[in-house]
Amino acid sequence: MAAPRRSFQRTCRRYFLWLAVPLVVSVLLMSFLNTLVNPLWLTPMPWSDPGYADYKPIHKYPRSGKAGIVRSGKWDAVLLGSSRVDIAFDPLLPQWQGKRVANLALRGGTLSEHAAMLEYASEHQKLELAIVGLDLADLTNPVLISEKSGFEDSPLARGGDGIERELRYVAGVSTFFDTLKCINYRYKIIPKKKKKAPESDEDQDSAGQYSAQGQWVRIIEERPMRVVIRKESYHFADVYTKARHQSMALVQPKLDDLHRIISLCREKNIRLILCIPPDHAVFLSSFHIRNDPDPDFRVDRTAFAKVIAEETAAHPEASPVVLWDFADFHPLNCESLPPGEAVMGHDWADGTHALPTLGKIMLSRMLDWPLVDGRGADYGMKLDVSNVDARVKQVAEGFERYKQEHPADFKWAEENVERFGEP
């Protein structure tokens, strides 16, 4: 009986080899392609092809992609915040004077994510400067990290199986699909069908939405500004206002995250500049129109300033932390809406996203660059606990002035602020 048993064992070994060898070869080939293309910047290797830099599909997975940008480059400064920073702040401006800058801002990002990204970046890079955008209404929003953001699948997540996650970046099937998408973007193997102009970012599925430095360079010129404000910007205003009517309580973990950002920069000798990015006046007006309990965001501004004051008092020897506030009814934020279905304006893409033209003015003000555009000479102000009341009064007066100076746009806002769900 020994011979049949040995024959059976040989058959099993051959069968196993016929299964295992092709599988191993396939995994190796897939891993090589994944690291050659490096579709989310997460697997930089000596053989990675830099020719794919402009074709990474990281708009689908911005948390993973931005963490990959940290891994794949050498950076002196980082720009953090939500999509307001993602779009407006250009890391390639000549005013940076050779400083290597990465835009690591995250669409829909919260303070908790900003803190996680800064911590991750500071672990992998020797940073000199961090500019962090703080959104109004974030501190009263109980959501720390959205479940649908992709945060837990990115290297920013501290929990879970890190080894399994890293293996997935190299040899995962999902990564391979991103690799194929990246190859298709570059070589146009499968031509895309022409679509009508996208009305929201979710409609866009094309290459080049992010630069190699992380800035969102989406095709914003194809988005009708009034339509996007009504369908997208006012949707967020509705969500925020309803939540704030339920509770205006500050979310302590987010306050802790702001403390963490400041202390991290202090410990690692990173110059920190905080800013409140602007919104267009038709969006800011919606909080007054909808009777928000705090339409001028006194609660948020006071909390930001108080955290900075507490950190300053606890560490008087440290470099001062500056908070710039751009969210008001300054003329630059009151740009007249383009007519009808026309696309973006000169400085604004929609109700919540300033364009790089305005972002350049903001950066010039914060970093003391020469102002080429004289319109921004008085744009923004430094906010602290001593001038919060004056700032809130200034914003409230700006709203009243906006109603008088831009009656057509304000009337449009009143008529459309409740129509955010309509086609």
C-alpha positions as CSV (number, residue, x, y, z in Angstrom):
1,M,0.0,0.0,0.0
2,A,3.0,2.3,0.3
3,A,3.3,3.0,-3.5
4,P,-0.3,4.2,-3.9
5,R,0.1,6.5,-0.9
6,R,3.3,8.0,-2.3
7,S,1.5,8.4,-5.7
8,F,-1.4,10.2,-4.0
9,Q,1.1,12.5,-2.1
10,R,2.9,13.4,-5.4
11,T,-0.4,14.2,-7.0
12,C,-1.4,16.5,-4.2
13,R,2.0,18.2,-4.4
14,R,1.7,18.7,-8.1
15,Y,-1.9,20.0,-7.7
16,F,-0.7,22.4,-5.0
17,L,2.2,23.7,-7.2
18,W,-0.2,24.2,-10.1
19,L,-2.3,26.4,-7.9
20,A,0.4,28.1,-5.8
21,V,3.0,29.0,-8.4
22,P,0.6,31.0,-10.7
23,L,-0.8,32.6,-7.6
24,V,2.6,33.7,-6.3
25,V,3.7,34.9,-9.7
26,S,0.4,36.9,-10.1
27,V,0.9,38.5,-6.6
28,L,4.5,39.4,-7.5
29,L,3.6,40.9,-10.8
30,M,0.7,42.8,-9.3
31,S,3.0,44.1,-6.5
32,F,5.6,45.2,-9.0
33,L,3.0,47.1,-11.1
34,N,1.5,48.6,-7.9
35,T,4.9,49.9,-6.8
36,L,5.9,50.9,-10.3
37,V,2.8,53.1,-10.7
38,N,2.4,53.9,-7.0
39,P,-1.2,55.1,-7.6
40,L,-1.8,56.7,-4.2
41,W,1.8,57.7,-3.5
42,L,1.9,55.1,-0.6
43,T,4.5,52.8,-2.0
44,P,7.6,54.8,-3.2
45,M,10.3,52.5,-4.5
46,P,13.5,53.1,-6.5
47,W,11.8,51.8,-9.6
48,S,8.6,53.8,-9.2
49,D,7.9,55.7,-12.4
50,P,7.7,59.6,-11.8
51,G,5.8,59.9,-15.1
52,Y,2.6,58.9,-13.2
53,A,2.8,61.9,-10.9
54,D,0.0,63.9,-12.7
55,Y,-2.3,60.9,-13.0
56,K,-2.8,59.6,-9.4
57,P,-6.5,58.9,-8.7
58,I,-6.2,60.2,-5.1
59,H,-9.4,62.2,-5.4
60,K,-11.1,58.9,-4.5
61,Y,-9.0,58.3,-1.4
62,P,-7.6,61.7,-0.3
63,R,-6.7,60.6,3.2
64,S,-4.5,57.8,1.9
65,G,-3.2,59.9,-1.0
66,K,-2.2,62.8,1.1
67,A,-0.4,60.5,3.6
68,G,1.3,59.0,0.6
69,I,2.5,62.5,-0.5
70,V,4.1,62.8,2.9
71,R,5.9,59.5,2.3
72,S,6.9,60.1,-1.3
73,G,8.4,63.6,-1.0
74,K,10.7,65.9,1.0
75,W,8.8,68.8,2.6
76,D,9.7,71.9,4.5
77,A,6.2,73.2,5.1
78,V,2.6,71.8,5.1
79,L,-0.8,73.3,4.5
80,L,-3.6,71.7,6.5
81,G,-7.4,72.2,6.7
82,S,-10.5,71.3,4.8
83,S,-11.3,71.7,1.1
84,R,-11.1,75.5,1.6
85,V,-7.4,75.1,2.0
86,D,-7.2,72.2,-0.4
87,I,-8.2,74.5,-3.3
88,A,-7.1,78.0,-2.3
89,F,-3.5,77.5,-1.1
90,D,-1.0,77.0,-3.9
91,P,2.2,75.2,-2.8
92,L,4.0,76.2,-6.0
93,L,3.8,80.0,-5.7
94,P,7.2,81.6,-6.5
95,Q,6.9,83.5,-3.2
96,W,7.8,80.3,-1.4
97,Q,11.3,80.9,-2.7
98,G,12.3,77.3,-3.1
99,K,10.6,76.0,0.1
100,R,9.2,72.5,-0.5
101,V,5.5,72.8,0.4
102,A,2.8,70.1,0.5
103,N,-0.9,70.8,0.5
104,L,-2.2,68.1,2.9
105,A,-5.6,69.6,3.4
106,L,-8.5,67.1,3.4
107,R,-11.9,67.5,1.8
108,G,-14.5,67.5,4.6
109,G,-11.6,67.3,7.1
110,T,-12.2,68.1,10.8
111,L,-9.9,69.4,13.5
112,S,-9.3,65.8,14.6
113,E,-8.0,64.9,11.1
114,H,-5.9,68.0,10.9
115,A,-4.2,67.0,14.1
116,A,-3.7,63.4,12.9
117,M,-2.2,64.6,9.5
118,L,0.2,67.0,11.2
119,E,1.3,64.4,13.6
120,Y,1.9,62.0,10.7
121,A,3.7,64.6,8.7
122,S,6.0,65.6,11.6
123,E,7.0,62.0,12.1
124,H,8.1,61.6,8.5
125,Q,9.5,65.1,7.7
126,K,11.5,67.8,9.4
127,L,9.0,70.6,9.1
128,E,9.7,74.3,9.4
129,L,6.2,75.7,8.9
130,A,2.6,74.5,9.3
131,I,-0.4,76.6,8.2
132,V,-3.7,75.1,9.6
133,G,-7.2,76.2,8.5
134,L,-9.9,76.1,11.2
135,D,-13.4,75.9,9.9
136,L,-16.2,77.8,11.6
137,A,-19.0,75.3,12.8
138,D,-16.4,72.5,13.3
139,L,-16.1,72.9,17.0
140,T,-19.8,72.4,17.6
141,N,-20.0,69.4,15.2
142,P,-19.8,66.2,17.2
143,V,-18.4,64.2,14.3
144,L,-14.7,63.8,14.9
145,I,-13.9,61.7,11.8
146,S,-16.6,60.7,9.3
147,E,-17.0,57.0,8.8
148,K,-17.1,57.5,5.0
149,S,-14.0,59.6,4.8
150,G,-11.6,56.7,4.3
151,F,-9.5,57.7,7.3
152,E,-9.5,54.2,8.8
153,D,-8.1,52.7,5.6
154,S,-5.3,55.3,5.5
155,P,-1.9,55.4,7.4
156,L,-3.4,58.1,9.5
157,A,-5.4,55.5,11.5
158,R,-3.5,54.3,14.5
159,G,-5.7,51.4,15.3
160,G,-6.2,48.1,13.4
161,D,-3.7,45.9,11.8
162,G,-1.0,48.2,10.4
163,I,0.9,45.3,8.7
164,E,-2.1,44.1,6.9
165,R,-2.8,47.7,5.7
166,E,0.7,48.1,4.4
167,L,0.5,44.8,2.6
168,R,-2.7,45.9,1.0
169,Y,-1.0,49.0,-0.4
170,V,1.6,46.8,-2.1
171,A,-0.3,43.7,-3.2
172,G,-3.9,44.5,-2.7
173,V,-6.5,44.0,-5.4
174,S,-8.0,47.4,-4.7
175,T,-4.6,49.0,-5.1
176,F,-4.2,47.1,-8.4
177,F,-7.5,48.6,-9.7
178,D,-6.2,52.0,-8.8
179,T,-3.0,51.1,-10.7
180,L,-5.0,50.2,-13.8
181,K,-7.0,53.4,-13.5
182,C,-3.8,55.4,-13.2
183,I,-2.4,53.7,-16.3
184,N,-5.6,54.4,-18.2
185,Y,-5.5,58.1,-17.2
186,R,-2.0,58.4,-18.5
187,Y,-2.3,56.5,-21.8
188,K,-6.0,56.8,-22.4
189,I,-6.4,53.2,-23.2
190,I,-10.1,53.3,-22.6
191,P,-11.4,56.7,-23.7
192,K,-14.0,58.4,-21.4
193,K,-17.4,59.2,-22.6
194,K,-18.1,62.9,-22.8
195,K,-20.5,64.1,-20.1
196,K,-22.2,67.3,-19.5
197,A,-20.4,69.7,-17.2
198,P,-20.3,68.3,-13.6
199,E,-22.3,70.2,-11.0
200,S,-20.5,68.7,-8.0
201,D,-17.2,67.2,-7.2
202,E,-18.7,63.7,-7.0
203,D,-19.5,63.9,-10.7
204,Q,-15.9,64.2,-11.6
205,D,-13.8,61.1,-12.3
206,S,-10.7,62.2,-14.2
207,A,-7.0,62.4,-13.8
208,G,-5.1,65.5,-12.6
209,Q,-7.5,66.5,-9.8
210,Y,-4.6,66.8,-7.4
211,S,-1.1,68.1,-8.2
212,A,2.0,66.2,-7.1
213,Q,2.2,68.7,-4.2
214,G,-1.3,67.9,-3.1
215,Q,-3.3,70.9,-4.2
216,W,-6.8,70.2,-5.5
217,V,-6.7,71.3,-9.1
218,R,-10.1,70.0,-10.1
219,I,-11.9,71.2,-13.2
220,I,-13.8,74.0,-11.3
221,E,-14.3,76.2,-14.3
222,E,-17.0,73.7,-15.5
223,R,-19.2,74.1,-12.4
224,P,-22.0,76.6,-12.7
225,M,-21.5,78.8,-9.6
226,R,-25.1,79.5,-8.7
227,V,-26.2,75.9,-9.2
228,V,-23.4,74.6,-7.0
229,I,-24.2,77.1,-4.2
230,R,-27.8,76.1,-4.3
231,K,-27.3,72.4,-4.5
232,E,-24.1,72.0,-2.4
233,S,-23.1,75.0,-0.3
234,Y,-26.6,75.6,1.0
235,H,-26.9,71.9,1.8
236,F,-24.0,72.3,4.3
237,A,-25.6,75.5,5.7
238,D,-28.8,73.5,6.3
239,V,-26.9,70.7,8.1
240,Y,-24.9,73.0,10.2
241,T,-27.8,75.2,11.2
242,K,-30.1,72.4,12.2
243,A,-27.3,70.8,14.3
244,R,-26.5,74.2,16.0
245,H,-30.2,74.7,16.8
246,Q,-30.0,71.4,18.7
247,S,-26.8,72.2,20.5
248,M,-24.1,74.8,20.6
249,A,-21.9,72.8,23.0
250,L,-18.2,72.8,22.1
251,V,-16.8,69.4,21.4
252,Q,-14.0,68.8,23.9
253,P,-12.0,66.3,21.9
254,K,-11.7,68.9,19.1
255,L,-10.5,71.5,21.6
256,D,-8.0,68.9,22.8
257,D,-6.9,68.4,19.2
258,L,-6.3,72.1,18.7
259,H,-4.2,72.0,21.9
260,R,-2.4,69.0,20.4
261,I,-1.6,70.9,17.2
262,I,-0.1,73.8,19.1
263,S,1.9,71.7,21.5
264,L,3.2,69.4,18.7
265,C,4.5,72.4,16.8
266,R,6.1,73.8,20.0
267,E,7.8,70.6,20.8
268,K,9.2,70.1,17.3
269,N,10.0,73.7,16.7
270,I,7.6,74.1,13.8
271,R,6.3,77.6,13.1
272,L,2.5,77.5,13.3
273,I,0.0,79.8,11.7
274,L,-3.7,79.2,12.2
275,C,-6.4,80.8,10.0
276,I,-10.1,80.8,9.7
277,P,-10.7,80.5,5.9
278,P,-13.3,82.7,4.3
279,D,-16.8,81.9,2.9
280,H,-18.6,83.8,0.2
281,A,-21.0,86.3,1.5
282,V,-24.0,84.5,0.0
283,F,-23.1,81.5,2.2
284,L,-22.4,83.5,5.3
285,S,-25.7,85.3,4.9
286,S,-27.5,82.0,4.9
287,F,-26.9,81.6,8.7
288,H,-28.7,84.9,9.3
289,I,-31.5,84.0,6.8
290,R,-32.0,80.7,8.6
291,N,-31.9,82.2,12.1
292,D,-28.8,80.3,13.2
293,P,-28.4,80.7,17.0
294,D,-24.9,82.2,16.5
295,P,-24.8,83.5,12.9
296,D,-21.6,85.5,13.4
297,F,-19.8,82.5,15.2
298,R,-18.9,84.2,18.4
299,V,-18.8,80.8,20.1
300,D,-16.3,79.4,17.6
301,R,-14.1,82.5,17.5
302,T,-14.0,82.8,21.3
303,A,-13.0,79.1,21.7
304,F,-10.2,79.3,19.1
305,A,-8.8,82.4,20.8
306,K,-9.1,80.9,24.2
307,V,-7.2,77.8,23.4
308,I,-4.3,79.9,22.0
309,A,-4.4,82.1,25.1
310,E,-4.2,79.0,27.4
311,E,-1.3,77.6,25.5
312,T,0.5,81.0,25.5
313,A,0.0,81.4,29.3
314,A,1.3,77.9,29.9
315,H,4.3,78.3,27.7
316,P,5.3,82.0,27.6
317,E,8.7,81.1,26.3
318,A,7.4,79.6,23.1
319,S,7.0,81.4,19.8
320,P,3.6,83.1,19.6
321,V,0.8,81.4,17.7
322,V,-1.1,83.7,15.3
323,L,-4.7,83.2,14.3
324,W,-5.8,85.0,11.1
325,D,-9.5,85.5,10.6
326,F,-10.7,85.9,6.9
327,A,-14.4,84.9,7.4
328,D,-16.3,88.2,7.1
329,F,-18.0,90.5,4.6
330,H,-14.9,92.1,3.2
331,P,-15.4,93.2,-0.4
332,L,-13.2,90.3,-1.5
333,N,-15.8,87.9,0.0
334,C,-18.7,89.8,-1.6
335,E,-17.8,89.2,-5.2
336,S,-20.9,89.5,-7.3
337,L,-22.4,86.2,-8.5
338,P,-21.9,85.5,-12.2
339,P,-25.2,85.7,-14.2
340,G,-27.4,82.7,-14.8
341,E,-25.6,79.4,-15.4
342,A,-22.2,81.1,-15.8
343,V,-19.3,79.5,-14.1
344,M,-17.0,80.7,-11.3
345,G,-16.0,84.2,-10.6
346,H,-12.5,85.8,-10.3
347,D,-11.9,84.8,-6.7
348,W,-14.7,82.3,-5.9
349,A,-15.6,78.8,-7.2
350,D,-18.8,78.6,-5.1
351,G,-20.2,79.5,-1.6
352,T,-17.4,77.9,0.4
353,H,-14.4,77.6,-1.8
354,A,-12.1,80.6,-2.6
355,L,-9.9,80.2,-5.7
356,P,-6.1,80.4,-5.6
357,T,-6.2,84.1,-6.6
358,L,-7.7,84.8,-3.2
359,G,-5.6,82.1,-1.5
360,K,-2.5,84.0,-2.7
361,I,-3.7,87.1,-0.9
362,M,-4.3,85.2,2.3
363,L,-0.9,83.6,2.2
364,S,0.6,87.0,1.5
365,R,-1.1,88.5,4.5
366,M,-0.1,85.7,6.8
367,L,3.5,85.3,5.7
368,D,4.1,89.0,5.1
369,W,4.8,88.6,1.3
370,P,4.6,91.8,-0.8
371,L,1.0,92.2,-1.9
372,V,0.8,92.4,-5.7
373,D,-3.0,92.8,-5.5
374,G,-3.9,96.0,-3.7
375,R,-7.4,94.8,-2.9
376,G,-6.1,92.7,-0.1
377,A,-4.2,95.3,1.9
378,D,-6.8,95.2,4.7
379,Y,-8.0,91.6,4.2
380,G,-8.3,89.5,7.3
381,M,-7.3,90.4,10.8
382,K,-5.3,88.8,13.7
383,L,-7.8,87.4,16.2
384,D,-7.2,87.0,19.9
385,V,-9.2,87.1,23.2
386,S,-8.9,90.8,23.4
387,N,-10.7,91.6,20.1
388,V,-13.2,88.8,19.7
389,D,-16.1,91.1,20.6
390,A,-15.0,93.8,18.2
391,R,-14.6,91.2,15.5
392,V,-18.0,89.7,15.9
393,K,-19.5,93.3,15.8
394,Q,-17.5,94.0,12.6
395,V,-18.9,90.8,11.0
396,A,-22.5,91.6,12.0
397,E,-22.1,95.2,10.6
398,G,-20.6,93.7,7.4
399,F,-23.7,91.6,6.9
400,E,-26.0,94.6,7.2
401,R,-23.8,96.5,4.7
402,Y,-23.8,93.5,2.3
403,K,-27.6,93.5,2.2
404,Q,-27.6,97.2,1.2
405,E,-24.6,97.1,-1.3
406,H,-25.5,93.8,-3.0
407,P,-29.3,93.7,-3.0
408,A,-29.7,91.4,-6.0
409,D,-27.3,88.8,-4.7
410,F,-28.8,88.9,-1.2
411,K,-32.3,88.5,-2.7
412,W,-31.1,85.5,-4.6
413,A,-29.7,84.0,-1.4
414,E,-33.1,84.5,0.4
415,E,-34.9,82.9,-2.5
416,N,-32.5,79.9,-2.9
417,V,-31.3,79.1,0.6
418,E,-34.1,76.6,1.1
419,R,-33.9,75.1,-2.4
420,F,-30.6,73.1,-1.8
421,G,-32.2,69.8,-2.7
422,E,-33.7,70.9,-6.0
423,P,-32.2,70.0,-9.4
